[in-house]
Amino acid sequence: MQGSAMPSTLAAFDHPEHAPSRLSGPIVVSVGENGTHVLRAAAVLSPLVQERVHVYSAVEPRAVEVIDGEPTALPTEIEESRKAARVEHLSAGLAEFRSANQRWQLEVEYGDPVSGLLRRSSELDAALVVLGIGRHRPVDRLLGGETTLRVIRHTSCPVLAVTGELQRRPRGVVVATDFSPQSMHAARAALPLLERGATLHVVHVWQPTITDDPQVLAIEKMYARSITARLVRFVADLRTPPGVSVRTEVREGRGATQLIEYANEHRADLIVAGRRGPDAIAQSFVGSVTTSLLRGATCSVLVAPER
């Protein structure tokens, strides 16, 4: 099925209420030893927060080191020097990227990076968590994606997984929708991040069954006919801010594959997806579409859990 552009009258849908132009809480940024591109992304987004940008980094303890086949305890001085080196490195990055009028706070501690990040973002009631995923080698993307998935499983705020260099706020954004409340919540979470003049691509992907059953075919035909009206209603309910244009697209096939292909075709800066709320099932399972997006997308990915 061919995609379609929304009529120009929907480019800046008129509502009494538009998306907030700022985030409602601090940004928590997770960085390791190589987090320069993540700090740059945080600097790009920092004007959106009235509160501070909190930069969090965890140095994973190495209690022992194997020397000549024997485990040997590391001297305390070595562990402390690792932490001091991380503080020095990140302090230099903060000095490079933050402006004089911005409140940034740096925290470096020992421990597991994921559990520490989740604890701190919860304590600060973060509006957004920003972290990086590997940019070049497949193994970097796989390991980075797995760390991001661990965060997404347990956090209650949107997570922005940055790949490459985010030089400006997103101008080309692909929003995945299945018309659920989760996808609407994710789409709204992305609106404050957009550059004025951005284009929002609202994309619905569905996969018809392979069957000769006339009843199933009739149901799918009815569903296909309803998609355009559903997209119009989704965009109307989205409350797009002024200056943001909207296009819609309908594609058939596997969800993540089609979304990534569409994002690449339009050189998108960001793909947006939702996930179910923080219940026990949602915490132990992140949908295959979200997982595939984090592992396969060449642009940044924003995942927003249902509140």
C-alpha positions in Angstrom: 0.0 0.0 0.0 1.4 3.4 -0.9 2.1 6.0 1.7 0.4 9.4 1.7 1.1 12.9 2.8 -1.3 14.6 5.2 -3.1 17.6 3.7 -1.3 20.9 4.3 -4.1 22.0 6.6 -2.9 19.5 9.1 0.7 20.8 9.0 0.1 22.9 12.2 -3.1 21.5 13.6 -4.9 24.2 15.6 -5.7 23.2 19.1 -6.2 25.3 22.2 -3.4 23.3 23.8 -0.1 22.5 22.1 2.8 20.4 23.3 5.0 22.0 26.0 8.1 23.8 24.6 10.1 22.7 27.6 10.7 19.5 29.5 9.1 19.2 32.9 12.1 17.9 34.8 15.9 17.5 34.5 17.7 15.6 31.8 19.8 12.7 33.1 22.7 11.9 30.8 24.5 8.5 31.1 28.1 8.5 29.9 31.0 6.1 30.1 34.6 6.5 29.0 33.6 7.5 25.5 30.6 9.7 25.8 31.5 12.8 23.8 28.7 12.5 21.4 26.2 12.0 24.2 27.4 15.1 26.0 27.0 17.0 22.7 23.4 15.7 22.4 22.7 16.9 25.9 24.1 20.3 25.1 21.7 20.5 22.1 18.7 19.6 24.3 19.7 21.5 27.4 17.8 24.7 26.5 14.6 22.7 26.9 15.0 22.2 30.6 14.3 24.7 33.3 16.2 22.5 35.8 19.7 21.1 35.5 21.3 18.5 33.3 22.6 15.7 35.5 25.6 13.8 34.0 25.9 10.4 35.5 28.8 8.0 35.1 29.5 4.7 36.9 32.9 3.1 37.1 32.5 -0.6 37.3 34.8 -1.9 40.1 37.5 -4.4 39.1 38.1 -6.2 42.4 40.8 -8.5 41.0 43.2 -8.7 38.1 44.7 -11.9 36.7 48.5 -11.8 36.8 50.4 -14.9 35.7 47.2 -17.0 36.0 46.6 -15.9 39.6 43.9 -13.5 40.7 45.4 -10.5 42.5 43.5 -7.8 44.4 43.9 -4.4 42.8 45.4 -1.7 45.1 42.9 0.9 46.3 45.0 3.6 44.7 44.4 2.1 41.2 40.7 2.0 41.7 40.7 5.6 43.0 42.8 6.7 40.0 40.3 5.2 37.6 37.5 7.3 39.2 39.7 10.4 39.2 40.5 10.0 35.5 36.8 9.6 34.7 36.0 12.8 36.6 38.8 14.7 34.8 37.8 13.4 31.4 34.1 14.2 31.8 34.8 17.6 33.4 36.7 18.6 30.3 33.7 17.5 28.2 31.3 19.5 30.3 33.6 22.6 30.0 33.5 22.2 26.2 29.8 21.7 25.6 27.8 23.5 28.2 27.2 27.2 28.1 27.8 29.6 31.0 24.1 30.0 31.8 23.3 26.3 32.0 23.2 24.2 35.2 25.1 21.0 34.8 26.0 18.6 37.6 28.5 15.8 37.3 28.3 12.6 39.3 30.8 9.7 39.1 30.5 6.7 41.4 31.4 3.0 41.6 28.8 0.4 40.6 26.7 -1.0 37.9 25.9 1.7 35.3 22.3 0.6 34.6 21.1 0.2 38.2 22.9 3.5 39.2 21.3 5.4 36.3 17.9 4.0 37.1 18.2 5.0 40.7 19.4 8.5 40.0 16.8 9.2 37.3 14.0 8.0 39.6 15.3 10.2 42.5 15.5 13.3 40.3 12.2 12.5 38.6 13.9 12.9 35.2 12.0 14.1 32.2 14.4 12.4 29.8 17.3 9.9 30.0 20.0 10.4 27.3 22.5 7.7 26.6 24.6 6.4 23.7 24.6 3.2 21.7 27.6 2.1 19.5 28.1 4.0 16.4 30.4 2.0 14.2 31.2 -1.7 14.9 28.2 -4.1 15.0 29.5 -5.4 18.4 29.3 -1.9 19.8 25.8 -1.4 18.6 24.8 -4.8 20.0 26.3 -4.2 23.5 25.1 -0.6 23.6 21.7 -1.7 22.5 21.5 -4.3 25.3 22.4 -1.7 27.9 19.8 0.6 26.5 17.2 -2.2 26.6 18.0 -2.8 30.3 17.3 0.9 31.0 14.1 0.9 29.0 12.7 -2.1 30.7 12.7 -0.4 34.1 12.6 3.3 33.6 9.4 5.4 33.8 10.5 8.3 31.6 11.4 8.5 27.9 14.9 7.3 26.9 16.8 8.9 24.0 19.4 6.5 22.6 21.8 8.6 20.6 23.8 7.3 17.7 26.2 9.4 15.7 26.4 13.1 16.3 23.3 15.1 17.2 24.4 18.6 16.1 20.9 20.1 16.4 17.4 19.2 17.6 15.7 16.7 15.4 14.1 18.0 12.1 13.1 14.7 10.5 11.3 12.4 13.0 9.6 9.1 12.3 6.8 8.2 14.7 5.7 4.6 14.8 2.0 4.2 15.6 -0.3 1.3 16.0 -3.0 3.7 17.1 -2.5 2.6 20.7 -2.3 4.9 23.8 1.3 3.9 24.1 2.2 5.2 20.6 0.3 8.4 21.2 2.2 9.0 24.5 5.5 8.3 22.7 4.7 10.7 19.9 3.8 13.5 22.4 7.0 12.9 24.3 8.9 13.6 21.2 7.2 17.0 20.4 9.2 19.2 22.8 12.5 17.9 21.3 11.7 19.0 17.7 13.3 21.8 15.9 10.9 24.5 14.6 10.2 23.7 11.0 10.6 19.9 11.6 8.7 17.3 9.7 6.9 14.6 11.7 6.4 11.4 9.7 3.6 9.3 11.3 4.1 5.8 10.0 1.8 2.8 10.5 3.1 -0.6 9.5 0.9 -3.7 9.4 1.4 -7.2 8.0 -1.5 -8.9 6.2 -1.8 -12.6 6.8 -1.1 -15.1 4.1 -4.5 -16.9 3.8 -7.3 -17.8 1.4 -9.9 -17.6 4.1 -12.5 -15.2 2.7 -13.6 -14.1 6.2 -10.0 -13.1 7.2 -9.5 -11.4 3.8 -12.7 -9.4 4.4 -11.6 -8.3 7.8 -8.2 -7.2 6.5 -9.9 -5.3 3.7 -12.0 -3.4 6.2 -9.0 -2.7 8.3 -7.0 -1.4 5.4 -9.9 1.0 4.5 -9.9 2.3 8.1 -6.2 3.2 8.3 -6.4 6.6 6.6 -9.2 7.8 8.9 -7.3 6.5 11.9 -4.2 8.4 10.9 -6.1 11.6 10.5 -7.6 11.1 14.0 -4.2 10.3 15.4 -2.6 13.5 14.0 -5.6 15.5 15.2 -5.2 14.2 18.7 -1.5 14.7 18.7 -1.7 18.5 19.2 1.3 19.2 17.0 3.1 22.5 17.8 3.1 25.4 15.3 5.7 25.2 12.7 5.9 21.4 12.6 4.6 19.8 9.4 3.1 16.3 9.4 3.2 13.5 6.8 1.7 10.1 7.1 2.7 6.8 5.6 1.2 3.3 5.5 3.5 0.4 4.9 3.1 -3.4 4.8 5.7 -5.8 6.2 7.7 -6.3 9.3 7.5 -3.3 11.7 11.1 -2.5 12.5 12.4 -3.3 9.0 9.9 -0.9 7.4 10.4 1.8 9.9 14.2 1.7 9.5 13.9 1.7 5.7 11.5 4.7 5.8 13.8 6.6 8.2 16.8 5.9 5.9 14.9 7.0 2.8 14.0 10.3 4.4 17.3 10.8 6.3 15.5 11.0 9.6 17.3 12.2 12.7 15.0 10.2 15.1 12.7 7.2 15.3 10.1 7.3 18.1 8.4 4.2 19.5 6.3 3.5 22.6 6.2 0.6 25.1 3.8 -0.6 27.7 3.8 0.7 31.2 6.1 -0.3 34.1 4.3 -3.4 35.2 6.0 -6.7 35.8 5.4 -8.1 32.3 6.6 -4.9 30.6 9.7 -4.8 32.7 10.8 -8.3 31.7 10.0 -7.9 28.0 10.5 -5.1 25.5 8.8 -5.6 22.2 10.6 -7.1 19.2 10.0 -3.8 17.2 11.7 -1.7 19.9 14.6 -4.2 20.2 15.1 -4.3 16.5 15.0 -0.5 16.2 17.7 -0.1 18.8 19.9 -2.7 17.2 19.3 -1.7 13.6 18.5 2.0 13.3 21.2 4.3 11.9 19.7 7.3 13.6 18.8 8.0 17.2 15.8 6.3 18.8 13.4 7.6 21.4 11.4 5.1 23.4 8.7 6.4 25.8 7.0 4.0 28.3 3.3 4.4 28.9 2.8 6.4 32.1 
